[in-house]
Amino acid sequence: MNSQVIHPMVKLQRKVSSLLASNLVKPTDKIWKIAFLYGDDWDYWKTELEDFGFSTHDPIKELLMVESWVDD
C-alpha cells in the first residue's frame, strides 16, 4: 500500500477552490477575505502563506495558480 501525505497548502488550495466554485469568493478578491472563514486557524494559515511569499493583499487567483508546494 502506497499512501501519500498531502501538503497542507494543497488542502488550503482545494478549500479555496471550493469557495470559488460556490461563488463565495472571486479570483480577484484578496487572500485576507478567506480569513473570515478560518477564524481561530487563520494565524496558522497566514504564517504559512507568508512563508511561501504571499501577502494577504495578493489576489486569490495567485494562490490557486501554484502547482507545487515545496518546503525549503
C-alpha positions in Angstrom: 0.0 0.0 0.0 1.4 3.4 -1.0 -0.1 6.4 0.7 0.9 9.9 0.2 0.7 12.8 2.6 -1.0 15.8 1.1 0.8 19.1 1.8 -1.3 21.4 4.0 -1.2 24.1 1.3 -2.7 21.8 -1.2 -5.6 21.3 1.2 -6.0 25.0 1.6 -6.0 25.4 -2.2 -8.7 22.8 -2.5 -10.9 24.6 0.1 -10.3 27.9 -1.6 -11.2 26.4 -5.0 -14.4 25.1 -3.4 -15.2 28.6 -2.1 -14.6 30.0 -5.6 -16.8 27.3 -7.2 -19.5 28.2 -4.7 -19.2 31.9 -5.6 -18.4 32.8 -2.0 -15.2 34.5 -3.2 -13.9 35.7 -6.6 -10.4 35.1 -8.1 -9.7 38.9 -7.8 -10.6 39.0 -4.1 -7.7 39.5 -1.8 -6.4 36.5 0.2 -7.4 38.2 3.5 -11.0 37.6 2.6 -10.7 33.9 3.4 -9.6 34.8 6.9 -13.2 35.3 7.9 -13.9 31.6 7.1 -10.9 30.2 9.1 -11.4 32.1 12.3 -9.0 30.8 15.0 -7.0 28.9 12.4 -6.2 32.0 10.4 -3.0 32.8 12.2 -1.6 29.4 11.2 -2.7 29.9 7.5 -1.5 33.4 7.4 2.0 32.4 8.6 2.1 29.5 6.1 1.1 31.8 3.2 3.8 34.4 4.2 6.4 31.6 4.4 5.6 30.9 0.7 5.9 34.6 -0.2 2.2 35.5 -0.2 0.7 38.7 1.2 -2.8 38.9 2.5 -3.3 41.6 -0.2 -2.5 39.2 -3.1 -5.4 38.1 -5.2 -6.8 34.6 -4.5 -6.1 33.6 -8.1 -2.3 33.7 -7.3 -2.7 31.2 -4.5 -4.7 28.9 -6.9 -2.0 29.1 -9.6 0.7 27.3 -7.5 1.3 23.9 -9.0 3.7 22.5 -6.4 4.3 23.3 -2.7 7.8 22.5 -1.6 9.1 23.4 1.9 12.6 24.7 1.9 
